[in-house]
Every structure is written in structure tokens, then in C-alpha cells.
Amino acid sequence: MLKILLVVAVILFGIWLFKKDRRPPPPTKPTTSGKTPAPARALPILPCSHCGTHTDAREMVRGQLGVYCSAAHCQLSGDRIKP
Ligand SMILES: [Zn+2]
């Protein structure tokens, strides 16, 4: 009787080992909608209203008539810098 239980235990252990190895690996950290992670948010680049030079929107001078690459171009365009 003990031999039968031992054989059953060995068989169950073998099945457990087989299933353990066949289990698919856990999925990697899911990303949003399964796509590659989005790059850092692009900064807006705007053209200067005077010369047309494209500049980072954070560095531009904002006038009342438009945006400029520098305060000099704002003045050359007869514009005033927004307070
Ligand atoms: Zn300019």
C-alpha cells in the first residue's frame, strides 16, 4: 500500500514539475495600450512673427501681435511685449 502511495506521489510530483516548466513567463510590465512608451512630450516650436525663425515656445517673447524669437524682433515689428 505504501509503495502505491509513493508511486502516486512521484507521478504527481512529476506532473507538477512538468506544468511548472511549461507555464508561460509572467508578462512584462504592461504599457499603455501595449504600444512602446511614448517619448517625452514634444515641446511646441513656433515661428517668429518677424523673421520666421522657429524657436522653443518657452523661450519666445510674446508680443501683442504675435510671438518673437527675441525682444529685438518684437520691437522691430513695432510690437510691445505683453506684460
Ligand atoms: Zn525673429
PDB file of the backbone (N, CA, C, O) and the ligand in Angstrom, with CONECT records:
HET     ZN  A 101       1
ATOM      1  N   MET A   1       0.831  -1.207   0.000  1.00  0.00           N
ATOM      2  CA  MET A   1       0.000   0.000   0.000  1.00  0.00           C
ATOM      3  C   MET A   1       0.864   1.255   0.000  1.00  0.00           C
ATOM      4  O   MET A   1       0.588   2.226  -0.704  1.00  0.00           O
ATOM      5  N   LEU A   2       1.911   1.206   0.805  1.00  0.00           N
ATOM      6  CA  LEU A   2       2.797   2.356   0.894  1.00  0.00           C
ATOM      7  C   LEU A   2       3.518   2.599  -0.431  1.00  0.00           C
ATOM      8  O   LEU A   2       3.785   3.740  -0.809  1.00  0.00           O
ATOM      9  N   LYS A   3       3.830   1.491  -1.138  1.00  0.00           N
ATOM     10  CA  LYS A   3       4.511   1.635  -2.432  1.00  0.00           C
ATOM     11  C   LYS A   3       3.606   2.351  -3.433  1.00  0.00           C
ATOM     12  O   LYS A   3       4.077   3.180  -4.212  1.00  0.00           O
ATOM     13  N   ILE A   4       2.318   2.037  -3.416  1.00  0.00           N
ATOM     14  CA  ILE A   4       1.371   2.662  -4.345  1.00  0.00           C
ATOM     15  C   ILE A   4       1.293   4.165  -4.076  1.00  0.00           C
ATOM     16  O   ILE A   4       1.321   4.978  -5.000  1.00  0.00           O
ATOM     17  N   LEU A   5       1.197   4.513  -2.801  1.00  0.00           N
ATOM     18  CA  LEU A   5       1.141   5.938  -2.452  1.00  0.00           C
ATOM     19  C   LEU A   5       2.423   6.651  -2.886  1.00  0.00           C
ATOM     20  O   LEU A   5       2.379   7.786  -3.359  1.00  0.00           O
ATOM     21  N   LEU A   6       3.556   5.981  -2.721  1.00  0.00           N
ATOM     22  CA  LEU A   6       4.831   6.577  -3.116  1.00  0.00           C
ATOM     23  C   LEU A   6       4.879   6.792  -4.626  1.00  0.00           C
ATOM     24  O   LEU A   6       5.334   7.833  -5.101  1.00  0.00           O
ATOM     25  N   VAL A   7       4.398   5.777  -5.388  1.00  0.00           N
ATOM     26  CA  VAL A   7       4.383   5.901  -6.853  1.00  0.00           C
ATOM     27  C   VAL A   7       3.461   7.039  -7.273  1.00  0.00           C
ATOM     28  O   VAL A   7       3.818   7.829  -8.147  1.00  0.00           O
ATOM     29  N   VAL A   8       2.273   7.135  -6.660  1.00  0.00           N
ATOM     30  CA  VAL A   8       1.338   8.213  -6.989  1.00  0.00           C
ATOM     31  C   VAL A   8       1.956   9.568  -6.655  1.00  0.00           C
ATOM     32  O   VAL A   8       1.831  10.527  -7.417  1.00  0.00           O
ATOM     33  N   ALA A   9       2.622   9.630  -5.509  1.00  0.00           N
ATOM     34  CA  ALA A   9       3.254  10.894  -5.121  1.00  0.00           C
ATOM     35  C   ALA A   9       4.331  11.292  -6.118  1.00  0.00           C
ATOM     36  O   ALA A   9       4.441  12.462  -6.485  1.00  0.00           O
ATOM     37  N   VAL A  10       5.132  10.312  -6.563  1.00  0.00           N
ATOM     38  CA  VAL A  10       6.186  10.608  -7.534  1.00  0.00           C
ATOM     39  C   VAL A  10       5.573  11.067  -8.853  1.00  0.00           C
ATOM     40  O   VAL A  10       6.077  11.999  -9.480  1.00  0.00           O
ATOM     41  N   ILE A  11       4.484  10.417  -9.279  1.00  0.00           N
ATOM     42  CA  ILE A  11       3.826  10.803 -10.531  1.00  0.00           C
ATOM     43  C   ILE A  11       3.271  12.228 -10.416  1.00  0.00           C
ATOM     44  O   ILE A  11       3.451  13.046 -11.317  1.00  0.00           O
ATOM     45  N   LEU A  12       2.601  12.510  -9.306  1.00  0.00           N
ATOM     46  CA  LEU A  12       2.060  13.855  -9.116  1.00  0.00           C
ATOM     47  C   LEU A  12       3.175  14.903  -9.087  1.00  0.00           C
ATOM     48  O   LEU A  12       3.036  15.999  -9.630  1.00  0.00           O
ATOM     49  N   PHE A  13       4.295  14.532  -8.432  1.00  0.00           N
ATOM     50  CA  PHE A  13       5.426  15.455  -8.388  1.00  0.00           C
ATOM     51  C   PHE A  13       5.965  15.704  -9.801  1.00  0.00           C
ATOM     52  O   PHE A  13       6.318  16.831 -10.149  1.00  0.00           O
ATOM     53  N   GLY A  14       6.025  14.647 -10.604  1.00  0.00           N
ATOM     54  CA  GLY A  14       6.488  14.790 -11.983  1.00  0.00           C
ATOM     55  C   GLY A  14       5.556  15.674 -12.801  1.00  0.00           C
ATOM     56  O   GLY A  14       6.010  16.520 -13.572  1.00  0.00           O
ATOM     57  N   ILE A  15       4.255  15.478 -12.632  1.00  0.00           N
ATOM     58  CA  ILE A  15       3.282  16.323 -13.344  1.00  0.00           C
ATOM     59  C   ILE A  15       3.437  17.776 -12.911  1.00  0.00           C
ATOM     60  O   ILE A  15       3.389  18.697 -13.727  1.00  0.00           O
ATOM     61  N   TRP A  16       3.624  17.956 -11.597  1.00  0.00           N
ATOM     62  CA  TRP A  16       3.771  19.338 -11.090  1.00  0.00           C
ATOM     63  C   TRP A  16       5.016  20.008 -11.684  1.00  0.00           C
ATOM     64  O   TRP A  16       4.985  21.173 -12.081  1.00  0.00           O
ATOM     65  N   LEU A  17       6.123  19.230 -11.735  1.00  0.00           N
ATOM     66  CA  LEU A  17       7.355  19.787 -12.321  1.00  0.00           C
ATOM     67  C   LEU A  17       7.149  20.128 -13.790  1.00  0.00           C
ATOM     68  O   LEU A  17       7.610  21.168 -14.261  1.00  0.00           O
ATOM     69  N   PHE A  18       6.442  19.235 -14.531  1.00  0.00           N
ATOM     70  CA  PHE A  18       6.203  19.449 -15.956  1.00  0.00           C
ATOM     71  C   PHE A  18       5.377  20.705 -16.175  1.00  0.00           C
ATOM     72  O   PHE A  18       5.696  21.518 -17.042  1.00  0.00           O
ATOM     73  N   LYS A  19       4.317  20.866 -15.393  1.00  0.00           N
ATOM     74  CA  LYS A  19       3.464  22.047 -15.564  1.00  0.00           C
ATOM     75  C   LYS A  19       4.192  23.320 -15.152  1.00  0.00           C
ATOM     76  O   LYS A  19       4.001  24.381 -15.746  1.00  0.00           O
ATOM     77  N   LYS A  20       5.030  23.196 -14.123  1.00  0.00           N
ATOM     78  CA  LYS A  20       5.754  24.379 -13.649  1.00  0.00           C
ATOM     79  C   LYS A  20       6.687  24.910 -14.737  1.00  0.00           C
ATOM     80  O   LYS A  20       6.816  26.121 -14.917  1.00  0.00           O
ATOM     81  N   ASP A  21       7.342  23.988 -15.465  1.00  0.00           N
ATOM     82  CA  ASP A  21       8.259  24.423 -16.511  1.00  0.00           C
ATOM     83  C   ASP A  21       7.529  24.929 -17.741  1.00  0.00           C
ATOM     84  O   ASP A  21       8.042  25.779 -18.468  1.00  0.00           O
ATOM     85  N   ARG A  22       6.315  24.401 -17.979  1.00  0.00           N
ATOM     86  CA  ARG A  22       5.571  24.808 -19.183  1.00  0.00           C
ATOM     87  C   ARG A  22       4.819  26.115 -18.994  1.00  0.00           C
ATOM     88  O   ARG A  22       4.332  26.697 -19.963  1.00  0.00           O
ATOM     89  N   ARG A  23       4.721  26.576 -17.764  1.00  0.00           N
ATOM     90  CA  ARG A  23       3.951  27.800 -17.511  1.00  0.00           C
ATOM     91  C   ARG A  23       4.598  28.973 -18.242  1.00  0.00           C
ATOM     92  O   ARG A  23       5.812  29.156 -18.148  1.00  0.00           O
ATOM     93  N   PRO A  24       3.820  29.767 -18.963  1.00  0.00           N
ATOM     94  CA  PRO A  24       4.423  30.898 -19.683  1.00  0.00           C
ATOM     95  C   PRO A  24       4.985  31.918 -18.695  1.00  0.00           C
ATOM     96  O   PRO A  24       4.455  32.086 -17.597  1.00  0.00           O
ATOM     97  N   PRO A  25       6.030  32.576 -19.081  1.00  0.00           N
ATOM     98  CA  PRO A  25       6.627  33.565 -18.184  1.00  0.00           C
ATOM     99  C   PRO A  25       5.642  34.696 -17.921  1.00  0.00           C
ATOM    100  O   PRO A  25       4.823  35.020 -18.781  1.00  0.00           O
ATOM    101  N   PRO A  26       5.715  35.285 -16.763  1.00  0.00           N
ATOM    102  CA  PRO A  26       4.779  36.384 -16.473  1.00  0.00           C
ATOM    103  C   PRO A  26       4.979  37.522 -17.447  1.00  0.00           C
ATOM    104  O   PRO A  26       6.108  37.837 -17.821  1.00  0.00           O
ATOM    105  N   PRO A  27       3.899  38.132 -17.853  1.00  0.00           N
ATOM    106  CA  PRO A  27       4.031  39.236 -18.827  1.00  0.00           C
ATOM    107  C   PRO A  27       4.853  40.374 -18.244  1.00  0.00           C
ATOM    108  O   PRO A  27       4.823  40.654 -17.045  1.00  0.00           O
ATOM    109  N   THR A  28       5.577  41.006 -19.129  1.00  0.00           N
ATOM    110  CA  THR A  28       6.366  42.153 -18.685  1.00  0.00           C
ATOM    111  C   THR A  28       5.438  43.288 -18.306  1.00  0.00           C
ATOM    112  O   THR A  28       4.237  43.249 -18.571  1.00  0.00           O
ATOM    113  N   LYS A  29       6.001  44.269 -17.700  1.00  0.00           N
ATOM    114  CA  LYS A  29       5.205  45.401 -17.234  1.00  0.00           C
ATOM    115  C   LYS A  29       4.383  45.965 -18.385  1.00  0.00           C
ATOM    116  O   LYS A  29       4.942  46.428 -19.379  1.00  0.00           O
ATOM    117  N   PRO A  30       3.063  45.931 -18.256  1.00  0.00           N
ATOM    118  CA  PRO A  30       2.235  46.415 -19.370  1.00  0.00           C
ATOM    119  C   PRO A  30       2.381  47.916 -19.571  1.00  0.00           C
ATOM    120  O   PRO A  30       2.437  48.699 -18.623  1.00  0.00           O
ATOM    121  N   THR A  31       2.439  48.275 -20.832  1.00  0.00           N
ATOM    122  CA  THR A  31       2.488  49.704 -21.159  1.00  0.00           C
ATOM    123  C   THR A  31       1.111  50.136 -21.608  1.00  0.00           C
ATOM    124  O   THR A  31       0.244  49.291 -21.833  1.00  0.00           O
ATOM    125  N   THR A  32       0.898  51.374 -21.737  1.00  0.00           N
ATOM    126  CA  THR A  32      -0.396  51.883 -22.135  1.00  0.00           C
ATOM    127  C   THR A  32      -0.744  51.383 -23.518  1.00  0.00           C
ATOM    128  O   THR A  32      -0.022  51.640 -24.482  1.00  0.00           O
ATOM    129  N   SER A  33      -1.845  50.672 -23.614  1.00  0.00           N
ATOM    130  CA  SER A  33      -2.384  50.128 -24.854  1.00  0.00           C
ATOM    131  C   SER A  33      -1.383  49.245 -25.577  1.00  0.00           C
ATOM    132  O   SER A  33      -1.506  49.046 -26.785  1.00  0.00           O
ATOM    133  N   GLY A  34      -0.398  48.710 -24.872  1.00  0.00           N
ATOM    134  CA  GLY A  34       0.526  47.753 -25.443  1.00  0.00           C
ATOM    135  C   GLY A  34       1.503  48.317 -26.436  1.00  0.00           C
ATOM    136  O   GLY A  34       2.230  47.553 -27.072  1.00  0.00           O
ATOM    137  N   LYS A  35       1.553  49.603 -26.596  1.00  0.00           N
ATOM    138  CA  LYS A  35       2.499  50.193 -27.535  1.00  0.00           C
ATOM    139  C   LYS A  35       3.790  50.540 -26.818  1.00  0.00           C
ATOM    140  O   LYS A  35       3.874  50.465 -25.592  1.00  0.00           O
ATOM    141  N   THR A  36       4.773  50.912 -27.576  1.00  0.00           N
ATOM    142  CA  THR A  36       6.021  51.334 -26.966  1.00  0.00           C
ATOM    143  C   THR A  36       5.757  52.628 -26.194  1.00  0.00           C
ATOM    144  O   THR A  36       4.903  53.425 -26.581  1.00  0.00           O
ATOM    145  N   PRO A  37       6.485  52.828 -25.116  1.00  0.00           N
ATOM    146  CA  PRO A  37       6.224  54.035 -24.337  1.00  0.00           C
ATOM    147  C   PRO A  37       6.400  55.293 -25.173  1.00  0.00           C
ATOM    148  O   PRO A  37       7.311  55.399 -25.994  1.00  0.00           O
ATOM    149  N   ALA A  38       5.514  56.225 -24.944  1.00  0.00           N
ATOM    150  CA  ALA A  38       5.568  57.464 -25.717  1.00  0.00           C
ATOM    151  C   ALA A  38       6.804  58.265 -25.327  1.00  0.00           C
ATOM    152  O   ALA A  38       7.185  58.295 -24.157  1.00  0.00           O
ATOM    153  N   PRO A  39       7.423  58.910 -26.299  1.00  0.00           N
ATOM    154  CA  PRO A  39       8.587  59.731 -25.971  1.00  0.00           C
ATOM    155  C   PRO A  39       8.167  60.923 -25.124  1.00  0.00           C
ATOM    156  O   PRO A  39       6.984  61.238 -24.998  1.00  0.00           O
ATOM    157  N   ALA A  40       9.148  61.562 -24.562  1.00  0.00           N
ATOM    158  CA  ALA A  40       8.857  62.735 -23.755  1.00  0.00           C
ATOM    159  C   ALA A  40       8.020  63.711 -24.573  1.00  0.00           C
ATOM    160  O   ALA A  40       8.219  63.868 -25.778  1.00  0.00           O
ATOM    161  N   ARG A  41       7.115  64.338 -23.919  1.00  0.00           N
ATOM    162  CA  ARG A  41       6.185  65.228 -24.611  1.00  0.00           C
ATOM    163  C   ARG A  41       6.948  66.279 -25.402  1.00  0.00           C
ATOM    164  O   ARG A  41       7.815  66.973 -24.870  1.00  0.00           O
ATOM    165  N   ALA A  42       6.608  66.382 -26.694  1.00  0.00           N
ATOM    166  CA  ALA A  42       7.304  67.313 -27.567  1.00  0.00           C
ATOM    167  C   ALA A  42       6.964  68.747 -27.182  1.00  0.00           C
ATOM    168  O   ALA A  42       5.826  69.074 -26.843  1.00  0.00           O
ATOM    169  N   LEU A  43       7.971  69.571 -27.246  1.00  0.00           N
ATOM    170  CA  LEU A  43       7.753  70.975 -26.920  1.00  0.00           C
ATOM    171  C   LEU A  43       7.278  71.692 -28.170  1.00  0.00           C
ATOM    172  O   LEU A  43       7.748  71.392 -29.267  1.00  0.00           O
ATOM    173  N   PRO A  44       6.367  72.621 -28.028  1.00  0.00           N
ATOM    174  CA  PRO A  44       5.897  73.356 -29.196  1.00  0.00           C
ATOM    175  C   PRO A  44       6.981  74.284 -29.724  1.00  0.00           C
ATOM    176  O   PRO A  44       7.643  74.987 -28.960  1.00  0.00           O
ATOM    177  N   ILE A  45       7.147  74.275 -31.018  1.00  0.00           N
ATOM    178  CA  ILE A  45       8.105  75.142 -31.686  1.00  0.00           C
ATOM    179  C   ILE A  45       7.302  76.108 -32.550  1.00  0.00           C
ATOM    180  O   ILE A  45       6.528  75.685 -33.408  1.00  0.00           O
ATOM    181  N   LEU A  46       7.485  77.384 -32.326  1.00  0.00           N
ATOM    182  CA  LEU A  46       6.697  78.383 -33.053  1.00  0.00           C
ATOM    183  C   LEU A  46       7.616  79.263 -33.894  1.00  0.00           C
ATOM    184  O   LEU A  46       8.763  79.503 -33.515  1.00  0.00           O
ATOM    185  N   PRO A  47       7.119  79.747 -35.033  1.00  0.00           N
ATOM    186  CA  PRO A  47       7.918  80.651 -35.860  1.00  0.00           C
ATOM    187  C   PRO A  47       7.836  82.082 -35.324  1.00  0.00           C
ATOM    188  O   PRO A  47       6.801  82.522 -34.824  1.00  0.00           O
ATOM    189  N   CYS A  48       8.935  82.778 -35.442  1.00  0.00           N
ATOM    190  CA  CYS A  48       8.977  84.189 -35.056  1.00  0.00           C
ATOM    191  C   CYS A  48       8.106  84.980 -36.034  1.00  0.00           C
ATOM    192  O   CYS A  48       8.153  84.747 -37.242  1.00  0.00           O
ATOM    193  N   SER A  49       7.325  85.902 -35.514  1.00  0.00           N
ATOM    194  CA  SER A  49       6.449  86.697 -36.373  1.00  0.00           C
ATOM    195  C   SER A  49       7.239  87.688 -37.223  1.00  0.00           C
ATOM    196  O   SER A  49       6.711  88.213 -38.203  1.00  0.00           O
ATOM    197  N   HIS A  50       8.504  87.954 -36.860  1.00  0.00           N
ATOM    198  CA  HIS A  50       9.313  88.914 -37.617  1.00  0.00           C
ATOM    199  C   HIS A  50      10.208  88.227 -38.638  1.00  0.00           C
ATOM    200  O   HIS A  50      10.184  88.575 -39.818  1.00  0.00           O
ATOM    201  N   CYS A  51      11.002  87.247 -38.189  1.00  0.00           N
ATOM    202  CA  CYS A  51      11.987  86.630 -39.094  1.00  0.00           C
ATOM    203  C   CYS A  51      11.628  85.202 -39.477  1.00  0.00           C
ATOM    204  O   CYS A  51      12.226  84.643 -40.396  1.00  0.00           O
ATOM    205  N   GLY A  52      10.669  84.607 -38.795  1.00  0.00           N
ATOM    206  CA  GLY A  52      10.257  83.256 -39.160  1.00  0.00           C
ATOM    207  C   GLY A  52      11.087  82.150 -38.545  1.00  0.00           C
ATOM    208  O   GLY A  52      10.840  80.971 -38.796  1.00  0.00           O
ATOM    209  N   THR A  53      12.075  82.525 -37.737  1.00  0.00           N
ATOM    210  CA  THR A  53      12.904  81.507 -37.095  1.00  0.00           C
ATOM    211  C   THR A  53      12.066  80.706 -36.115  1.00  0.00           C
ATOM    212  O   THR A  53      11.346  81.267 -35.290  1.00  0.00           O
ATOM    213  N   HIS A  54      12.168  79.395 -36.215  1.00  0.00           N
ATOM    214  CA  HIS A  54      11.411  78.536 -35.304  1.00  0.00           C
ATOM    215  C   HIS A  54      12.163  78.407 -33.992  1.00  0.00           C
ATOM    216  O   HIS A  54      13.351  78.085 -33.970  1.00  0.00           O
ATOM    217  N   THR A  55      11.469  78.659 -32.918  1.00  0.00           N
ATOM    218  CA  THR A  55      12.084  78.677 -31.593  1.00  0.00           C
ATOM    219  C   THR A  55      11.175  77.955 -30.611  1.00  0.00           C
ATOM    220  O   THR A  55       9.961  77.881 -30.800  1.00  0.00           O
ATOM    221  N   ASP A  56      11.785  77.426 -29.564  1.00  0.00           N
ATOM    222  CA  ASP A  56      11.038  76.797 -28.477  1.00  0.00           C
ATOM    223  C   ASP A  56      10.047  77.812 -27.897  1.00  0.00           C
ATOM    224  O   ASP A  56      10.414  78.938 -27.563  1.00  0.00           O
ATOM    225  N   ALA A  57       8.808  77.396 -27.788  1.00  0.00           N
ATOM    226  CA  ALA A  57       7.755  78.318 -27.349  1.00  0.00           C
ATOM    227  C   ALA A  57       8.037  78.889 -25.959  1.00  0.00           C
ATOM    228  O   ALA A  57       7.596  79.993 -25.641  1.00  0.00           O
ATOM    229  N   ARG A  58       8.771  78.140 -25.131  1.00  0.00           N
ATOM    230  CA  ARG A  58       9.042  78.636 -23.774  1.00  0.00           C
ATOM    231  C   ARG A  58      10.023  79.791 -23.787  1.00  0.00           C
ATOM    232  O   ARG A  58      10.024  80.621 -22.879  1.00  0.00           O
ATOM    233  N   GLU A  59      10.873  79.847 -24.832  1.00  0.00           N
ATOM    234  CA  GLU A  59      11.908  80.875 -24.883  1.00  0.00           C
ATOM    235  C   GLU A  59      11.480  82.081 -25.708  1.00  0.00           C
ATOM    236  O   GLU A  59      12.231  83.050 -25.817  1.00  0.00           O
ATOM    237  N   MET A  60      10.290  82.037 -26.288  1.00  0.00           N
ATOM    238  CA  MET A  60       9.881  83.116 -27.178  1.00  0.00           C
ATOM    239  C   MET A  60       9.350  84.312 -26.392  1.00  0.00           C
ATOM    240  O   MET A  60       8.861  84.187 -25.269  1.00  0.00           O
ATOM    241  N   VAL A  61       9.467  85.461 -27.023  1.00  0.00           N
ATOM    242  CA  VAL A  61       8.948  86.696 -26.456  1.00  0.00           C
ATOM    243  C   VAL A  61       7.533  86.870 -26.998  1.00  0.00           C
ATOM    244  O   VAL A  61       7.315  86.858 -28.209  1.00  0.00           O
ATOM    245  N   ARG A  62       6.589  87.030 -26.099  1.00  0.00           N
ATOM    246  CA  ARG A  62       5.189  87.159 -26.523  1.00  0.00           C
ATOM    247  C   ARG A  62       4.825  88.638 -26.629  1.00  0.00           C
ATOM    248  O   ARG A  62       4.827  89.376 -25.644  1.00  0.00           O
ATOM    249  N   GLY A  63       4.514  89.040 -27.853  1.00  0.00           N
ATOM    250  CA  GLY A  63       4.051  90.398 -28.073  1.00  0.00           C
ATOM    251  C   GLY A  63       2.549  90.421 -28.188  1.00  0.00           C
ATOM    252  O   GLY A  63       1.889  89.388 -28.082  1.00  0.00           O
ATOM    253  N   GLN A  64       2.008  91.611 -28.406  1.00  0.00           N
ATOM    254  CA  GLN A  64       0.550  91.717 -28.528  1.00  0.00           C
ATOM    255  C   GLN A  64       0.072  91.288 -29.905  1.00  0.00           C
ATOM    256  O   GLN A  64      -1.095  90.935 -30.075  1.00  0.00           O
ATOM    257  N   LEU A  65       0.979  91.314 -30.906  1.00  0.00           N
ATOM    258  CA  LEU A  65       0.596  90.926 -32.267  1.00  0.00           C
ATOM    259  C   LEU A  65       1.067  89.531 -32.637  1.00  0.00           C
ATOM    260  O   LEU A  65       0.641  88.975 -33.649  1.00  0.00           O
ATOM    261  N   GLY A  66       1.952  88.962 -31.813  1.00  0.00           N
ATOM    262  CA  GLY A  66       2.469  87.638 -32.139  1.00  0.00           C
ATOM    263  C   GLY A  66       3.586  87.253 -31.190  1.00  0.00           C
ATOM    264  O   GLY A  66       3.788  87.878 -30.149  1.00  0.00           O
ATOM    265  N   VAL A  67       4.315  86.201 -31.575  1.00  0.00           N
ATOM    266  CA  VAL A  67       5.436  85.746 -30.763  1.00  0.00           C
ATOM    267  C   VAL A  67       6.716  85.983 -31.556  1.00  0.00           C
ATOM    268  O   VAL A  67       6.719  85.927 -32.785  1.00  0.00           O
ATOM    269  N   TYR A  68       7.805  86.248 -30.833  1.00  0.00           N
ATOM    270  CA  TYR A  68       9.076  86.614 -31.465  1.00  0.00           C
ATOM    271  C   TYR A  68      10.208  85.808 -30.848  1.00  0.00           C
ATOM    272  O   TYR A  68      10.131  85.333 -29.715  1.00  0.00           O
ATOM    273  N   CYS A  69      11.268  85.674 -31.650  1.00  0.00           N
ATOM    274  CA  CYS A  69      12.411  84.922 -31.163  1.00  0.00           C
ATOM    275  C   CYS A  69      13.213  85.737 -30.166  1.00  0.00           C
ATOM    276  O   CYS A  69      13.958  85.178 -29.361  1.00  0.00           O
ATOM    277  N   SER A  70      13.067  87.060 -30.213  1.00  0.00           N
ATOM    278  CA  SER A  70      13.813  87.903 -29.276  1.00  0.00           C
ATOM    279  C   SER A  70      13.045  89.201 -29.066  1.00  0.00           C
ATOM    280  O   SER A  70      12.143  89.542 -29.831  1.00  0.00           O
ATOM    281  N   ALA A  71      13.421  89.909 -28.018  1.00  0.00           N
ATOM    282  CA  ALA A  71      12.777  91.186 -27.722  1.00  0.00           C
ATOM    283  C   ALA A  71      13.084  92.197 -28.835  1.00  0.00           C
ATOM    284  O   ALA A  71      12.266  93.069 -29.126  1.00  0.00           O
ATOM    285  N   ALA A  72      14.278  92.075 -29.460  1.00  0.00           N
ATOM    286  CA  ALA A  72      14.658  92.990 -30.525  1.00  0.00           C
ATOM    287  C   ALA A  72      13.693  92.865 -31.710  1.00  0.00           C
ATOM    288  O   ALA A  72      13.272  93.875 -32.273  1.00  0.00           O
ATOM    289  N   HIS A  73      13.345  91.643 -32.085  1.00  0.00           N
ATOM    290  CA  HIS A  73      12.423  91.456 -33.202  1.00  0.00           C
ATOM    291  C   HIS A  73      11.027  91.917 -32.829  1.00  0.00           C
ATOM    292  O   HIS A  73      10.268  92.367 -33.687  1.00  0.00           O
ATOM    293  N   CYS A  74      10.693  91.811 -31.582  1.00  0.00           N
ATOM    294  CA  CYS A  74       9.391  92.310 -31.128  1.00  0.00           C
ATOM    295  C   CYS A  74       9.334  93.825 -31.327  1.00  0.00           C
ATOM    296  O   CYS A  74       8.325  94.366 -31.778  1.00  0.00           O
ATOM    297  N   GLN A  75      10.428  94.494 -30.983  1.00  0.00           N
ATOM    298  CA  GLN A  75      10.466  95.943 -31.130  1.00  0.00           C
ATOM    299  C   GLN A  75      10.547  96.341 -32.603  1.00  0.00           C
ATOM    300  O   GLN A  75       9.912  97.309 -33.023  1.00  0.00           O
ATOM    301  N   LEU A  76      11.335  95.588 -33.393  1.00  0.00           N
ATOM    302  CA  LEU A  76      11.457  95.889 -34.817  1.00  0.00           C
ATOM    303  C   LEU A  76      10.114  95.743 -35.539  1.00  0.00           C
ATOM    304  O   LEU A  76       9.879  96.402 -36.552  1.00  0.00           O
ATOM    305  N   SER A  77       9.262  94.908 -35.035  1.00  0.00           N
ATOM    306  CA  SER A  77       7.954  94.718 -35.659  1.00  0.00           C
ATOM    307  C   SER A  77       6.950  95.753 -35.181  1.00  0.00           C
ATOM    308  O   SER A  77       5.781  95.719 -35.564  1.00  0.00           O
ATOM    309  N   GLY A  78       7.413  96.672 -34.342  1.00  0.00           N
ATOM    310  CA  GLY A  78       6.508  97.677 -33.826  1.00  0.00           C
ATOM    311  C   GLY A  78       5.513  97.110 -32.818  1.00  0.00           C
ATOM    312  O   GLY A  78       4.435  97.666 -32.607  1.00  0.00           O
ATOM    313  N   ASP A  79       5.888  96.017 -32.214  1.00  0.00           N
ATOM    314  CA  ASP A  79       5.014  95.371 -31.233  1.00  0.00           C
ATOM    315  C   ASP A  79       5.510  95.689 -29.827  1.00  0.00           C
ATOM    316  O   ASP A  79       6.644  96.126 -29.631  1.00  0.00           O
ATOM    317  N   ARG A  80       4.662  95.465 -28.891  1.00  0.00           N
ATOM    318  CA  ARG A  80       5.050  95.636 -27.497  1.00  0.00           C
ATOM    319  C   ARG A  80       4.951  94.293 -26.781  1.00  0.00           C
ATOM    320  O   ARG A  80       4.030  93.512 -27.019  1.00  0.00           O
ATOM    321  N   ILE A  81       5.913  94.040 -25.904  1.00  0.00           N
ATOM    322  CA  ILE A  81       5.923  92.792 -25.146  1.00  0.00           C
ATOM    323  C   ILE A  81       4.748  92.780 -24.192  1.00  0.00           C
ATOM    324  O   ILE A  81       4.472  93.755 -23.493  1.00  0.00           O
ATOM    325  N   LYS A  82       4.073  91.661 -24.184  1.00  0.00           N
ATOM    326  CA  LYS A  82       2.938  91.510 -23.258  1.00  0.00           C
ATOM    327  C   LYS A  82       3.459  91.523 -21.831  1.00  0.00           C
ATOM    328  O   LYS A  82       4.476  90.899 -21.529  1.00  0.00           O
ATOM    329  N   PRO A  83       2.780  92.214 -20.977  1.00  0.00           N
ATOM    330  CA  PRO A  83       3.204  92.237 -19.574  1.00  0.00           C
ATOM    331  C   PRO A  83       3.028  90.879 -18.921  1.00  0.00           C
ATOM    332  O   PRO A  83       3.336  90.717 -17.741  1.00  0.00           O
TER     333      PRO A  83
HETATM  334 ZN    ZN A 101      12.869  86.689 -35.031  1.00  0.00          ZN2+
END
